[in-house]
Amino acid sequence: MEGSSYSRRTFLQAAGLGAASVWAPGHVSGYSIDDLRPYLAGERLEIGVSKWDLETPALCVDLDRLERNLSRMETTLQRTGIASRPHTKTHKTPAIAHLQMRHGSIGVCVAKLGEAEVMLDHGVKEVLLTTVNVTPSKVRRAMQLRRWHPNFIQTVDYPDNARDLSTAAEEAGVVADVVVDVSPGARTGIPPGPPALALAQLVDSLPGLRLRGIHAYSGGSQHVVGFSARRAHSLNAMAGAAETRELFQKSGLSTEIFSGGGTGTYNIDHEIPGFTDVQVGSYIFMDCQYLEIGSATNPTLYDDFDSSLTVLATVLNTNFEGRATADAGTKALTLNQPDPYILGSSGITYRARSDEFGAITYGPDASRTFRTGERIELVVSHCDPVVNLYGFMYGIRGERVELIWPIAARGKVV
Ligand SMILES: Cc1ncc(COP(=O)(O)O)c(C=O)c1O
């Protein structure tokens, strides 16, 4: 089978399907052929084929593993008593956002206005934009979005921006929901304590805005190696935001939302007083960066979640001693570190440093060698920017393509 591929017509004949519908199991969102057509190369349709027959590079998600990750997050958070508001910057895929909601999430986060537009247009029920908008055009666009979608929440981190948002909201004829972005020592946000309180009081007094609470994301905590070091880092970084929440409460301001955290701290954040929901992103896919930070029970591997996301590549060249070349370079994997892992092998490195090619190097203890034309499966360095490179991902069950998900918010950089 390797190297062969089905044309759309051949597959439809083989599967006995008409051209009007694509089979998808009841528990996941499916797409019609018309939905998929723009994302498919020509007339090819690969649903039902073995993943080893896909043209490469191909972005794949193992559906069993993905579903296990969703359930594990849901179960843990039920136990610790906080909610999840997953960050969709990881997957950019409305179908996955809907799966997350079915697993108890109260809404989602987005990093860009364009992502917010996509998620809301695909019926995601509540969207928190974790990035401030400062230019007049984006401020207006955000408030227009709020006009069409009442469940859109915007972060704000300085007074003039709050005033601009309020004016634009009034122009749009809405009272817009905002959260104050309190900095835990990060790139963005307003310092905790009196400056954050003053901003919240301003928001509360502006006619176009409704204060909903606090956003505070300690990005620097997420990849701290070792669970106890990570816990100490995060609780220390978030202490100012927790004190700010108390100030809000004492001043009669809304603390309905106190949102932050991520995959690295999902089982730590409930210790922050008043914390309501964690913005987990990577847990659904996992990547090499996260696998290396260690868990509460395993110091060398972050094994709370399974790595479900891979890029399939094809070995192109085996003419040289000690090395080989495959067809996934920076345009398929990015330049992020650490280097991708080749599944099912050891003692072999993969370096995606050229645009179209990746270098396979056999170490002295290499567990195997590869043949030309052979497929390899790579766990990616960092999932978010890799997903952003692809128009769609294959959902794999066992070894078969069960569905194809358009990555509808891919490339929404503004
Ligand atoms: C604002 C914000 N919240 C949450 C996350 C968490 O993502 P992850 O769970 O992938 O660490 C991120 C990641 O960059 C983020 O920027």
The ligand as an ORCA input file, in Angstrom:
! r2SCAN-3c Opt
* xyz 0 1
  C      -2.599     33.918     27.424
  C      -2.277     32.473     27.409
  N      -2.983     31.646     28.190
  C      -2.719     30.333     28.234
  C      -1.720     29.759     27.466
  C      -1.468     28.304     27.729
  O      -1.060     27.514     26.787
  P      -0.381     26.099     27.111
  O      -1.376     25.317     27.888
  O      -0.164     25.600     25.745
  O       0.865     26.343     27.858
  C      -0.968     30.582     26.613
  C       0.125     30.020     25.774
  O       0.934     30.651     25.179
  C      -1.255     31.966     26.581
  O      -0.562     32.807     25.797
*
